[in-house]
Amino acid sequence: MRTERTDQPHPNPQMLEQISELFLKYGLRSTSMDDICRHLGISKKTLYQYFENKEQLVEAVFIMRHQEFDFESLRKKIQPVSAIQILFGAMEHFLHAQKGLLPANMFDLKKYHPAVFDTISKRIENCIREFYSMVFQKGQTEGTFRTDLDADIQIWLFGEQFYMLRDPEKVSALPYSLEKIVYAITENFIRSVATAKGLEELQEMKTKYTNLQ
């Protein structure tokens, strides 16, 4: 990846948010540096003080979109919520995030900025693994997840399925709706690791998602 100049100023979050909105509205490939300057109301010279080229700009925007979690803060927030409820909440968050990315943006990112795509994919993969490790431990403590399993393998298998759904080419060729597939992945994972107590809670949760079954 690029090496940042030591004298290069850092763009503020508001600038990155505005550029991100432009990408989402018009597409990553279709949005030029001139378009961005007009949208921000700045000169090209000013924009190039922050970014040497579009590759660098795209990387900054997508890293901003996928900031790493503050896991300690997250741990406190989910403390009163059961592990199975968290998994269904994570499913809804994933679906919402996918709709906000627009497939064209991800196609363009992979095709025209593969290094950035790989960087973002690795960040997402690491965050997913750490998050689900935390949730799995919580489920074991609650007695809803089994303790006789290799947690790392289970989490890796679960994460790989979601990682596949980050690939725009694979998502475009899905034979079923993304919502139904994500629901099936979530339910299958819970069934594979749940205790009898966990399966009871799963049945209760399923009543909320009858349209996806």
PyRosetta script that sets phi, psi and omega in degrees:
from pyrosetta import init, pose_from_sequence

init()
pose = pose_from_sequence("MRTERTDQPHPNPQMLEQISELFLKYGLRSTSMDDICRHLGISKKTLYQYFENKEQLVEAVFIMRHQEFDFESLRKKIQPVSAIQILFGAMEHFLHAQKGLLPANMFDLKKYHPAVFDTISKRIENCIREFYSMVFQKGQTEGTFRTDLDADIQIWLFGEQFYMLRDPEKVSALPYSLEKIVYAITENFIRSVATAKGLEELQEMKTKYTNLQ")
pose.set_psi(1, 175.8)
pose.set_omega(1, -175.1)
pose.set_phi(2, -68.9)
pose.set_psi(2, 160.3)
pose.set_omega(2, 171.5)
pose.set_phi(3, -109.0)
pose.set_psi(3, 122.5)
pose.set_omega(3, -175.9)
pose.set_phi(4, -77.6)
pose.set_psi(4, 137.8)
pose.set_omega(4, 177.1)
pose.set_phi(5, -66.9)
pose.set_psi(5, 143.9)
pose.set_omega(5, -179.2)
pose.set_phi(6, -69.7)
pose.set_psi(6, -24.4)
pose.set_omega(6, -178.6)
pose.set_phi(7, -95.3)
pose.set_psi(7, 7.2)
pose.set_omega(7, -175.4)
pose.set_phi(8, -83.8)
pose.set_psi(8, 123.0)
pose.set_omega(8, 179.0)
pose.set_phi(9, -69.8)
pose.set_psi(9, 153.9)
pose.set_omega(9, 179.8)
pose.set_phi(10, -92.1)
pose.set_psi(10, 133.3)
pose.set_omega(10, 177.3)
pose.set_phi(11, -67.6)
pose.set_psi(11, 145.2)
pose.set_omega(11, 178.7)
pose.set_phi(12, -80.1)
pose.set_psi(12, 160.7)
pose.set_omega(12, -177.6)
pose.set_phi(13, -58.2)
pose.set_psi(13, -34.9)
pose.set_omega(13, -179.0)
pose.set_phi(14, -63.4)
pose.set_psi(14, -39.9)
pose.set_omega(14, 178.0)
pose.set_phi(15, -62.5)
pose.set_psi(15, -45.7)
pose.set_omega(15, -179.4)
pose.set_phi(16, -64.9)
pose.set_psi(16, -37.8)
pose.set_omega(16, 178.0)
pose.set_phi(17, -62.8)
pose.set_psi(17, -42.8)
pose.set_omega(17, 179.9)
pose.set_phi(18, -65.4)
pose.set_psi(18, -39.6)
pose.set_omega(18, 177.9)
pose.set_phi(19, -67.4)
pose.set_psi(19, -39.3)
pose.set_omega(19, 178.7)
pose.set_phi(20, -61.0)
pose.set_psi(20, -42.6)
pose.set_omega(20, 178.5)
pose.set_phi(21, -62.2)
pose.set_psi(21, -36.5)
pose.set_omega(21, 178.8)
pose.set_phi(22, -65.5)
pose.set_psi(22, -43.3)
pose.set_omega(22, 177.7)
pose.set_phi(23, -61.5)
pose.set_psi(23, -42.4)
pose.set_omega(23, -178.2)
pose.set_phi(24, -67.4)
pose.set_psi(24, -32.8)
pose.set_omega(24, -177.4)
pose.set_phi(25, -79.2)
pose.set_psi(25, -43.1)
pose.set_omega(25, -172.5)
pose.set_phi(26, -112.4)
pose.set_psi(26, -12.1)
pose.set_omega(26, -178.5)
pose.set_phi(27, 101.5)
pose.set_psi(27, 146.4)
pose.set_omega(27, -176.6)
pose.set_phi(28, -66.0)
pose.set_psi(28, -47.5)
pose.set_omega(28, -176.8)
pose.set_phi(29, -69.7)
pose.set_psi(29, -36.2)
pose.set_omega(29, -174.9)
pose.set_phi(30, -78.1)
pose.set_psi(30, -16.8)
pose.set_omega(30, -177.4)
pose.set_phi(31, -89.1)
pose.set_psi(31, 116.3)
pose.set_omega(31, -178.7)
pose.set_phi(32, -92.2)
pose.set_psi(32, 169.6)
pose.set_omega(32, 176.2)
pose.set_phi(33, -64.1)
pose.set_psi(33, -33.9)
pose.set_omega(33, 176.2)
pose.set_phi(34, -63.8)
pose.set_psi(34, -41.9)
pose.set_omega(34, 177.9)
pose.set_phi(35, -59.8)
pose.set_psi(35, -42.0)
pose.set_omega(35, -178.3)
pose.set_phi(36, -65.3)
pose.set_psi(36, -41.8)
pose.set_omega(36, 178.6)
pose.set_phi(37, -61.4)
pose.set_psi(37, -44.6)
pose.set_omega(37, 179.4)
pose.set_phi(38, -63.1)
pose.set_psi(38, -41.9)
pose.set_omega(38, -178.6)
pose.set_phi(39, -64.8)
pose.set_psi(39, -38.8)
pose.set_omega(39, -178.7)
pose.set_phi(40, -84.3)
pose.set_psi(40, -16.8)
pose.set_omega(40, -177.9)
pose.set_phi(41, 72.3)
pose.set_psi(41, 37.0)
pose.set_omega(41, 179.8)
pose.set_phi(42, -129.9)
pose.set_psi(42, 166.4)
pose.set_omega(42, 178.7)
pose.set_phi(43, -82.4)
pose.set_psi(43, 163.1)
pose.set_omega(43, 176.7)
pose.set_phi(44, -63.9)
pose.set_psi(44, -36.9)
pose.set_omega(44, 179.1)
pose.set_phi(45, -59.3)
pose.set_psi(45, -41.5)
pose.set_omega(45, 178.3)
pose.set_phi(46, -66.0)
pose.set_psi(46, -43.8)
pose.set_omega(46, -179.7)
pose.set_phi(47, -60.9)
pose.set_psi(47, -40.6)
pose.set_omega(47, -178.4)
pose.set_phi(48, -74.7)
pose.set_psi(48, -6.3)
pose.set_omega(48, 170.4)
pose.set_phi(49, -72.9)
pose.set_psi(49, -28.2)
pose.set_omega(49, -179.4)
pose.set_phi(50, -92.8)
pose.set_psi(50, -35.5)
pose.set_omega(50, -175.0)
pose.set_phi(51, -134.2)
pose.set_psi(51, 129.6)
pose.set_omega(51, 179.3)
pose.set_phi(52, -71.9)
pose.set_psi(52, -28.0)
pose.set_omega(52, -178.0)
pose.set_phi(53, -161.1)
pose.set_psi(53, 177.8)
pose.set_omega(53, -177.5)
pose.set_phi(54, -68.1)
pose.set_psi(54, -33.7)
pose.set_omega(54, 178.8)
pose.set_phi(55, -56.9)
pose.set_psi(55, -44.7)
pose.set_omega(55, -179.4)
pose.set_phi(56, -66.9)
pose.set_psi(56, -39.2)
pose.set_omega(56, 179.2)
pose.set_phi(57, -65.2)
pose.set_psi(57, -45.8)
pose.set_omega(57, 179.9)
pose.set_phi(58, -60.7)
pose.set_psi(58, -42.0)
pose.set_omega(58, 179.5)
pose.set_phi(59, -60.4)
pose.set_psi(59, -45.3)
pose.set_omega(59, -178.8)
pose.set_phi(60, -62.0)
pose.set_psi(60, -41.5)
pose.set_omega(60, -179.3)
pose.set_phi(61, -65.6)
pose.set_psi(61, -45.4)
pose.set_omega(61, -177.0)
pose.set_phi(62, -73.0)
pose.set_psi(62, -30.8)
pose.set_omega(62, 174.2)
pose.set_phi(63, -66.9)
pose.set_psi(63, -39.2)
pose.set_omega(63, 176.5)
pose.set_phi(64, -61.5)
pose.set_psi(64, -41.2)
pose.set_omega(64, 179.0)
pose.set_phi(65, -63.8)
pose.set_psi(65, -30.5)
pose.set_omega(65, -174.1)
pose.set_phi(66, -118.9)
pose.set_psi(66, 51.5)
pose.set_omega(66, 177.5)
pose.set_phi(67, -60.5)
pose.set_psi(67, 143.5)
pose.set_omega(67, 178.8)
pose.set_phi(68, -67.7)
pose.set_psi(68, 146.5)
pose.set_omega(68, -179.6)
pose.set_phi(69, -68.2)
pose.set_psi(69, 149.1)
pose.set_omega(69, 166.0)
pose.set_phi(70, -87.9)
pose.set_psi(70, 92.6)
pose.set_omega(70, -170.6)
pose.set_phi(71, -66.9)
pose.set_psi(71, -29.9)
pose.set_omega(71, 179.1)
pose.set_phi(72, -68.2)
pose.set_psi(72, -42.3)
pose.set_omega(72, 177.1)
pose.set_phi(73, -66.1)
pose.set_psi(73, -40.8)
pose.set_omega(73, 179.5)
pose.set_phi(74, -63.2)
pose.set_psi(74, -39.4)
pose.set_omega(74, -179.7)
pose.set_phi(75, -59.1)
pose.set_psi(75, -40.3)
pose.set_omega(75, -179.6)
pose.set_phi(76, -69.3)
pose.set_psi(76, -37.9)
pose.set_omega(76, -178.4)
pose.set_phi(77, -67.7)
pose.set_psi(77, -37.7)
pose.set_omega(77, -175.6)
pose.set_phi(78, -90.1)
pose.set_psi(78, -2.9)
pose.set_omega(78, -175.9)
pose.set_phi(79, -52.9)
pose.set_psi(79, -43.9)
pose.set_omega(79, -179.1)
pose.set_phi(80, -82.4)
pose.set_psi(80, -1.3)
pose.set_omega(80, -176.9)
pose.set_phi(81, -104.2)
pose.set_psi(81, 140.3)
pose.set_omega(81, -178.1)
pose.set_phi(82, -70.8)
pose.set_psi(82, 156.2)
pose.set_omega(82, -178.6)
pose.set_phi(83, -59.8)
pose.set_psi(83, -39.9)
pose.set_omega(83, -178.3)
pose.set_phi(84, -69.4)
pose.set_psi(84, -38.7)
pose.set_omega(84, 175.2)
pose.set_phi(85, -62.9)
pose.set_psi(85, -38.7)
pose.set_omega(85, 179.0)
pose.set_phi(86, -62.3)
pose.set_psi(86, -42.0)
pose.set_omega(86, -179.4)
pose.set_phi(87, -62.7)
pose.set_psi(87, -40.3)
pose.set_omega(87, 177.3)
pose.set_phi(88, -70.0)
pose.set_psi(88, -35.4)
pose.set_omega(88, 175.9)
pose.set_phi(89, -65.1)
pose.set_psi(89, -39.0)
pose.set_omega(89, 178.0)
pose.set_phi(90, -65.2)
pose.set_psi(90, -35.7)
pose.set_omega(90, 177.0)
pose.set_phi(91, -61.2)
pose.set_psi(91, -45.9)
pose.set_omega(91, -179.9)
pose.set_phi(92, -65.3)
pose.set_psi(92, -39.5)
pose.set_omega(92, 179.0)
pose.set_phi(93, -63.2)
pose.set_psi(93, -42.3)
pose.set_omega(93, 179.4)
pose.set_phi(94, -60.6)
pose.set_psi(94, -46.1)
pose.set_omega(94, -178.5)
pose.set_phi(95, -64.8)
pose.set_psi(95, -40.0)
pose.set_omega(95, 178.4)
pose.set_phi(96, -64.8)
pose.set_psi(96, -42.6)
pose.set_omega(96, -179.4)
pose.set_phi(97, -65.1)
pose.set_psi(97, -40.3)
pose.set_omega(97, -179.8)
pose.set_phi(98, -63.2)
pose.set_psi(98, -39.0)
pose.set_omega(98, 179.7)
pose.set_phi(99, -67.7)
pose.set_psi(99, -29.0)
pose.set_omega(99, -178.4)
pose.set_phi(100, -81.9)
pose.set_psi(100, -9.1)
pose.set_omega(100, -177.4)
pose.set_phi(101, -90.7)
pose.set_psi(101, -23.9)
pose.set_omega(101, -174.2)
pose.set_phi(102, 62.8)
pose.set_psi(102, 123.9)
pose.set_omega(102, -179.3)
pose.set_phi(103, -54.3)
pose.set_psi(103, -38.0)
pose.set_omega(103, -177.4)
pose.set_phi(104, -60.7)
pose.set_psi(104, -36.6)
pose.set_omega(104, 179.0)
pose.set_phi(105, -63.3)
pose.set_psi(105, -42.3)
pose.set_omega(105, -178.3)
pose.set_phi(106, -72.7)
pose.set_psi(106, -35.8)
pose.set_omega(106, 174.6)
pose.set_phi(107, -59.5)
pose.set_psi(107, -49.1)
pose.set_omega(107, -178.3)
pose.set_phi(108, -65.3)
pose.set_psi(108, -38.5)
pose.set_omega(108, -179.5)
pose.set_phi(109, -62.8)
pose.set_psi(109, -45.3)
pose.set_omega(109, -178.8)
pose.set_phi(110, -68.8)
pose.set_psi(110, -39.0)
pose.set_omega(110, -175.6)
pose.set_phi(111, -78.1)
pose.set_psi(111, -43.8)
pose.set_omega(111, -171.5)
pose.set_phi(112, -103.5)
pose.set_psi(112, -16.5)
pose.set_omega(112, 178.8)
pose.set_phi(113, -135.5)
pose.set_psi(113, 60.7)
pose.set_omega(113, -173.7)
pose.set_phi(114, -60.5)
pose.set_psi(114, -34.0)
pose.set_omega(114, -179.9)
pose.set_phi(115, -65.6)
pose.set_psi(115, -40.9)
pose.set_omega(115, 177.6)
pose.set_phi(116, -66.9)
pose.set_psi(116, -41.7)
pose.set_omega(116, 178.6)
pose.set_phi(117, -58.3)
pose.set_psi(117, -43.8)
pose.set_omega(117, 179.5)
pose.set_phi(118, -65.2)
pose.set_psi(118, -41.8)
pose.set_omega(118, 179.4)
pose.set_phi(119, -61.8)
pose.set_psi(119, -47.8)
pose.set_omega(119, -179.3)
pose.set_phi(120, -65.1)
pose.set_psi(120, -40.9)
pose.set_omega(120, -179.9)
pose.set_phi(121, -60.7)
pose.set_psi(121, -41.7)
pose.set_omega(121, 179.4)
pose.set_phi(122, -66.5)
pose.set_psi(122, -39.9)
pose.set_omega(122, 178.3)
pose.set_phi(123, -62.4)
pose.set_psi(123, -44.7)
pose.set_omega(123, 179.7)
pose.set_phi(124, -63.3)
pose.set_psi(124, -44.7)
pose.set_omega(124, -178.7)
pose.set_phi(125, -60.0)
pose.set_psi(125, -44.3)
pose.set_omega(125, -179.8)
pose.set_phi(126, -64.9)
pose.set_psi(126, -41.5)
pose.set_omega(126, 179.7)
pose.set_phi(127, -65.4)
pose.set_psi(127, -42.7)
pose.set_omega(127, 179.4)
pose.set_phi(128, -60.6)
pose.set_psi(128, -45.6)
pose.set_omega(128, -178.0)
pose.set_phi(129, -63.1)
pose.set_psi(129, -43.8)
pose.set_omega(129, -179.0)
pose.set_phi(130, -67.6)
pose.set_psi(130, -40.0)
pose.set_omega(130, -179.6)
pose.set_phi(131, -63.3)
pose.set_psi(131, -48.5)
pose.set_omega(131, -176.8)
pose.set_phi(132, -71.7)
pose.set_psi(132, -25.1)
pose.set_omega(132, 173.1)
pose.set_phi(133, -64.0)
pose.set_psi(133, -42.1)
pose.set_omega(133, 178.8)
pose.set_phi(134, -64.4)
pose.set_psi(134, -43.0)
pose.set_omega(134, -179.4)
pose.set_phi(135, -68.0)
pose.set_psi(135, -39.0)
pose.set_omega(135, -179.6)
pose.set_phi(136, -62.6)
pose.set_psi(136, -44.5)
pose.set_omega(136, 177.7)
pose.set_phi(137, -61.3)
pose.set_psi(137, -39.1)
pose.set_omega(137, 178.3)
pose.set_phi(138, -62.9)
pose.set_psi(138, -43.1)
pose.set_omega(138, 179.1)
pose.set_phi(139, -63.8)
pose.set_psi(139, -38.7)
pose.set_omega(139, 177.5)
pose.set_phi(140, -65.0)
pose.set_psi(140, -39.8)
pose.set_omega(140, 179.0)
pose.set_phi(141, -65.2)
pose.set_psi(141, -38.0)
pose.set_omega(141, -179.7)
pose.set_phi(142, -75.2)
pose.set_psi(142, -18.0)
pose.set_omega(142, -177.6)
pose.set_phi(143, 88.1)
pose.set_psi(143, 11.8)
pose.set_omega(143, 178.9)
pose.set_phi(144, -95.5)
pose.set_psi(144, -17.4)
pose.set_omega(144, 177.3)
pose.set_phi(145, -116.6)
pose.set_psi(145, 143.7)
pose.set_omega(145, -177.9)
pose.set_phi(146, -68.1)
pose.set_psi(146, 151.2)
pose.set_omega(146, 178.8)
pose.set_phi(147, -105.3)
pose.set_psi(147, -0.4)
pose.set_omega(147, -177.5)
pose.set_phi(148, -97.8)
pose.set_psi(148, 20.5)
pose.set_omega(148, -178.6)
pose.set_phi(149, -113.8)
pose.set_psi(149, 157.0)
pose.set_omega(149, 171.9)
pose.set_phi(150, -82.7)
pose.set_psi(150, 102.8)
pose.set_omega(150, -175.0)
pose.set_phi(151, -59.5)
pose.set_psi(151, -39.4)
pose.set_omega(151, -177.2)
pose.set_phi(152, -61.6)
pose.set_psi(152, -41.7)
pose.set_omega(152, 179.7)
pose.set_phi(153, -67.0)
pose.set_psi(153, -44.7)
pose.set_omega(153, -179.5)
pose.set_phi(154, -60.8)
pose.set_psi(154, -43.4)
pose.set_omega(154, -179.4)
pose.set_phi(155, -68.3)
pose.set_psi(155, -38.3)
pose.set_omega(155, 178.4)
pose.set_phi(156, -62.7)
pose.set_psi(156, -45.5)
pose.set_omega(156, 179.6)
pose.set_phi(157, -62.4)
pose.set_psi(157, -42.9)
pose.set_omega(157, 179.3)
pose.set_phi(158, -63.8)
pose.set_psi(158, -46.5)
pose.set_omega(158, -179.4)
pose.set_phi(159, -64.1)
pose.set_psi(159, -36.7)
pose.set_omega(159, -179.6)
pose.set_phi(160, -62.3)
pose.set_psi(160, -34.0)
pose.set_omega(160, 179.3)
pose.set_phi(161, -68.5)
pose.set_psi(161, -39.9)
pose.set_omega(161, 177.1)
pose.set_phi(162, -71.9)
pose.set_psi(162, -34.2)
pose.set_omega(162, 178.8)
pose.set_phi(163, -62.7)
pose.set_psi(163, -37.7)
pose.set_omega(163, 177.3)
pose.set_phi(164, -59.5)
pose.set_psi(164, -36.7)
pose.set_omega(164, -177.2)
pose.set_phi(165, -77.5)
pose.set_psi(165, -1.0)
pose.set_omega(165, 172.6)
pose.set_phi(166, -87.3)
pose.set_psi(166, -11.3)
pose.set_omega(166, -179.2)
pose.set_phi(167, -84.9)
pose.set_psi(167, 112.7)
pose.set_omega(167, -176.0)
pose.set_phi(168, -60.2)
pose.set_psi(168, -32.0)
pose.set_omega(168, -179.6)
pose.set_phi(169, -68.2)
pose.set_psi(169, -39.1)
pose.set_omega(169, 179.4)
pose.set_phi(170, -71.8)
pose.set_psi(170, -39.2)
pose.set_omega(170, -179.8)
pose.set_phi(171, -63.7)
pose.set_psi(171, -37.9)
pose.set_omega(171, -178.6)
pose.set_phi(172, -67.2)
pose.set_psi(172, -19.8)
pose.set_omega(172, -177.2)
pose.set_phi(173, -106.0)
pose.set_psi(173, 11.6)
pose.set_omega(173, -178.1)
pose.set_phi(174, -64.2)
pose.set_psi(174, 135.6)
pose.set_omega(174, -179.6)
pose.set_phi(175, -80.8)
pose.set_psi(175, -10.5)
pose.set_omega(175, 179.1)
pose.set_phi(176, -130.2)
pose.set_psi(176, 168.6)
pose.set_omega(176, -179.6)
pose.set_phi(177, -66.2)
pose.set_psi(177, 149.3)
pose.set_omega(177, 178.7)
pose.set_phi(178, -59.2)
pose.set_psi(178, -38.1)
pose.set_omega(178, -179.3)
pose.set_phi(179, -60.8)
pose.set_psi(179, -45.6)
pose.set_omega(179, -178.6)
pose.set_phi(180, -67.6)
pose.set_psi(180, -37.1)
pose.set_omega(180, 179.8)
pose.set_phi(181, -67.6)
pose.set_psi(181, -43.9)
pose.set_omega(181, 179.8)
pose.set_phi(182, -64.7)
pose.set_psi(182, -38.6)
pose.set_omega(182, 176.7)
pose.set_phi(183, -63.3)
pose.set_psi(183, -44.7)
pose.set_omega(183, -179.1)
pose.set_phi(184, -62.5)
pose.set_psi(184, -41.7)
pose.set_omega(184, 178.3)
pose.set_phi(185, -60.6)
pose.set_psi(185, -44.7)
pose.set_omega(185, -178.5)
pose.set_phi(186, -65.3)
pose.set_psi(186, -47.5)
pose.set_omega(186, -179.4)
pose.set_phi(187, -64.3)
pose.set_psi(187, -43.8)
pose.set_omega(187, -178.9)
pose.set_phi(188, -61.8)
pose.set_psi(188, -40.3)
pose.set_omega(188, 179.1)
pose.set_phi(189, -62.4)
pose.set_psi(189, -47.4)
pose.set_omega(189, -178.6)
pose.set_phi(190, -61.5)
pose.set_psi(190, -44.4)
pose.set_omega(190, 179.9)
pose.set_phi(191, -61.5)
pose.set_psi(191, -33.8)
pose.set_omega(191, -176.7)
pose.set_phi(192, -75.5)
pose.set_psi(192, -20.3)
pose.set_omega(192, -176.2)
pose.set_phi(193, -118.1)
pose.set_psi(193, -5.8)
pose.set_omega(193, -172.0)
pose.set_phi(194, -79.8)
pose.set_psi(194, 148.9)
pose.set_omega(194, 169.1)
pose.set_phi(195, -85.1)
pose.set_psi(195, -179.7)
pose.set_omega(195, 176.8)
pose.set_phi(196, -59.7)
pose.set_psi(196, -39.6)
pose.set_omega(196, 177.6)
pose.set_phi(197, -62.2)
pose.set_psi(197, -41.6)
pose.set_omega(197, 179.7)
pose.set_phi(198, -65.6)
pose.set_psi(198, -39.0)
pose.set_omega(198, 179.4)
pose.set_phi(199, -65.2)
pose.set_psi(199, -35.1)
pose.set_omega(199, 176.5)
pose.set_phi(200, -62.9)
pose.set_psi(200, -44.1)
pose.set_omega(200, 179.6)
pose.set_phi(201, -66.6)
pose.set_psi(201, -36.4)
pose.set_omega(201, 178.1)
pose.set_phi(202, -60.1)
pose.set_psi(202, -44.6)
pose.set_omega(202, 179.7)
pose.set_phi(203, -59.9)
pose.set_psi(203, -37.1)
pose.set_omega(203, 178.3)
pose.set_phi(204, -67.5)
pose.set_psi(204, -42.3)
pose.set_omega(204, -178.7)
pose.set_phi(205, -66.9)
pose.set_psi(205, -33.1)
pose.set_omega(205, -175.9)
pose.set_phi(206, -62.6)
pose.set_psi(206, -23.4)
pose.set_omega(206, -179.4)
pose.set_phi(207, -65.0)
pose.set_psi(207, -19.5)
pose.set_omega(207, -179.8)
pose.set_phi(208, -82.6)
pose.set_psi(208, -16.3)
pose.set_omega(208, -170.9)
pose.set_phi(209, -124.3)
pose.set_psi(209, 37.1)
pose.set_omega(209, -177.8)
pose.set_phi(210, -62.6)
pose.set_psi(210, -26.2)
pose.set_omega(210, -179.8)
pose.set_phi(211, -72.8)
pose.set_psi(211, -13.7)
pose.set_omega(211, -179.4)
pose.set_phi(212, -104.4)
pose.set_psi(212, -1.4)
pose.set_omega(212, -176.5)
pose.set_phi(213, -91.8)
pose.dump_pdb("model.pdb")
